[in-house]
Amino acid sequence: MSDLTEVKTLARKAAFARREAVKTPQRDAAAAEHLLKAVLPHKGRPLSGFLPIRTEIDPVPVMAAMAAWGPVCVPVIKGKGQPLEFHRWEPGCEMVDGGFGTFVPAKADVVVPQVLIVPLLAFDRAGGRLGYGGGFYDRTLEQLRKTREVIAIGYAFAAQETQDLPLEATDQPLDLIVTDEGVLQPQDNRPRSAI
């Protein structure tokens, strides 16, 4: 195990514990208010959300509201080392097991999002994000950003913020971070390199 892998493993463990300690319906509701305000200016543009697993913050109420104005989709894992694919989602649509504890729409109607609500374990104020370790969002954002303008919105509880985020050159920055305490506009000026 490399030093960076070990550092990230420890950071993920600490982030899971912080998230679990603060998850409440009240914090989910407060965050949803901020998230709705952040995404409303983009109504009509294809929006990717996610269906929460474990103790993740819940974007589903905002996704349901945005479905009235344009396509909403959720990520689908196609395979190890591949970018995500996104399938159209709407409230009440039929869902099937998507692996990794996720559910995905039964109908595979592919949508290419322009605005992505991104799950995470930890974030920093510079727009850094620590995910689960599969690199799916990093590959996906890199691919999307080569062909179009996209907005990546990190969605988390404020307690998931950290100052010592282990980042690599391949980690894609967030354009906005929404928490139960408000909206942060990152200013990412630092170089990304392995620790």
C-alpha positions, 0 to 999 in steps of 0.5 A: 500500500502506498503512502497516499493510499494509506492516507486516503484510507484513514481520511475516508474512515474519519470522514465516514465517522464525521458524516454519521455523527451529524446526519439528521433529517433537520440537516438534510432539510436545511441543506436541501433548501440551499441546494434548491437555490443553487440549482434553480438558476440552471433549471431546464439543463440536464441535472445529475443527482444521486440516490443516497446510500449509507449516511449520505446527505439526501438530494432527492427532494431537490431532484424531484422539484427540478424534474418539473423543468428538465431532465434529471438523471442518476449515475450508473456504474458501468465498470471498474475504471470507466466513467459513469453513465447517467440514466433519466430518473423521475419520482416514482420510476421503476428502479433496479439494483445497480450494484455497490448498494445503489439503485438505478432506473430500470429503463436505461434512458441515457442523459448527459448532465450539464449540472452534477450534484456530486456525493462525497466523504470530505471536501475542502474550501478550495473545491477538493473532494474525497470520494469513495476511492473508485475514481468514477466522478473524477473520470466522468468530470474530466471527460465531460469537461473536455467537451462542454461546460459542466458545473460540479456541485459538491453536496455534503454536511458542513461537518464533512469539511476538512483542511488536510484533504489528500489530493492527486493531480487526477482529482477533479475540483468542485465548482460549488459546495452546498451544505446544511450551513450554506453555499461555498464558492471554492477558489482552487489555486493550489497545484494537485500532486500526490503526497 
